[in-house]
Amino acid sequence: MIQVTSPYLPPIEEFNYYTTKIWDNKWLTNNGPLVNDFELKFKDEFNLNHFLFVNNGTIALQLAIKALGLEGEVITTPFSFIATTSSIVWDNCKPIFVDINPNTFNIDPNKIEASITKKTSAILATHVFGNPCDIEAISEIASKHHLKVIYDAAHCFGVQYKGRSVLEFGDISTISFHATKLFHTTEGGGVFPKSAELTQKLASMRNFGFKTAESFDGVGINGKNSEFHAAMGLCNLKYVQEIRSKRKEQFLYYVEKLRNLNVSFQGIHEDTDYNYAYFPILFKSEQALLKAKSELELNWIYPRRYFYPSLSTLGYVDKQHTPVSDDISQRILCLPLYHQLTVEEQDYICRILLRAQNN
Ligand SMILES: *Cc1c(COP(=O)(O)O)cnc(C)c1O
């Protein structure tokens, strides 16, 4: 069986080295030494000023929305994972969907201004599959209208834009370290605030709002992550270069093998050092996608329809017109891509896809 992804697991001895430390000092959670070490190494690896490790990518988004005090309407993308929209609604804001660009799959900045009202407080955009949004255009619109910007950078581990980590942009960027992502800590996530002040606020919010052991700064939640999760992160960080170059090889191999398949690929923003986290293919019709998907499944291969359905069609949001996102989400399929995937398996997947097209 071939799934769309499979988690990278470091050598078990390396993980055991950390569990022995945990057993020795009996510090399991509450911002322990491994969490601190992981935060420092992560910032060092990507030259980042501010990073807080939290328990998942969804809490990261919810913390970001709370910390920036968003209210009213939040402009967002309909083409993302459910957590992007649900976090907005969870924090009592109203998602206003702006359609996407059919080539990059990211929010189309040319359509944002028409959706801004007096109630708009922010733009929450996703760098879809790790492809950076049109950051300059979004930032210009945001400063003109005094809006906050949050980037859901859940897919962006290791992505560089114009020579800097893409995680540096926006008032806050968030990431997910879930087991299905390129880099993981089993469960986990992170917030990357722009300022030291915001970082301090978020640090308190992630820890119930504690200021000192007996006083509080404001309302908080439990967004902490454990020493075990940090240990997984520390182990996996050592292998990121290897994971990334392997992904790149696999990604380019698919592109080459599928050159005669009647599909198109995502257009990656220029000036981007990409991470090859996903391999989405865009079919000409949903019918062609369904045929390919069922042929693959007959052979125990399970691609995923990331992202389907378009979030503007959710039952708990007001119906909104986003024809490009609706169309793309019906035709897009992510093929299996993970460290251990072999060339033979890739060949097999490509053969099935080409055969499904030709008969
Ligand atoms: C995975 C993902 C999330 C949520 O992250 P979790 O760590 O699973 O909570 C949010 N947004 C996007 C775009 C994602 O892909």
The ligand as a MOL file (V3000), in Angstrom:
LIG
                    3D

  0  0  0     0  0            999 V3000
M  V30 BEGIN CTAB
M  V30 COUNTS 15 15 0 0 0
M  V30 BEGIN ATOM
M  V30 1 C -1.7700 20.8320 8.3890 0
M  V30 2 C -2.3270 22.1810 8.1880 0
M  V30 3 C -2.8120 22.9580 9.2610 0
M  V30 4 C -3.0300 22.4100 10.6300 0
M  V30 5 O -1.9260 21.9340 11.2880 0
M  V30 6 P -2.0790 20.8470 12.4460 0
M  V30 7 O -0.6850 20.7850 13.0080 0
M  V30 8 O -2.5130 19.5630 11.8230 0
M  V30 9 O -3.0680 21.3670 13.4400 0
M  V30 10 C -3.1980 24.2680 9.0070 0
M  V30 11 N -3.1530 24.7900 7.7650 0
M  V30 12 C -2.7150 24.0720 6.7130 0
M  V30 13 C -2.6580 24.7300 5.3720 0
M  V30 14 C -2.3150 22.7360 6.8750 0
M  V30 15 O -1.9400 22.0180 5.8190 0
M  V30 END ATOM
M  V30 BEGIN BOND
M  V30 1 1 1 2
M  V30 2 1 2 3
M  V30 3 2 2 14
M  V30 4 1 3 4
M  V30 5 2 3 10
M  V30 6 1 4 5
M  V30 7 1 5 6
M  V30 8 2 6 7
M  V30 9 1 6 8
M  V30 10 1 6 9
M  V30 11 1 10 11
M  V30 12 2 11 12
M  V30 13 1 12 13
M  V30 14 1 12 14
M  V30 15 1 14 15
M  V30 END BOND
M  V30 END CTAB
M  END
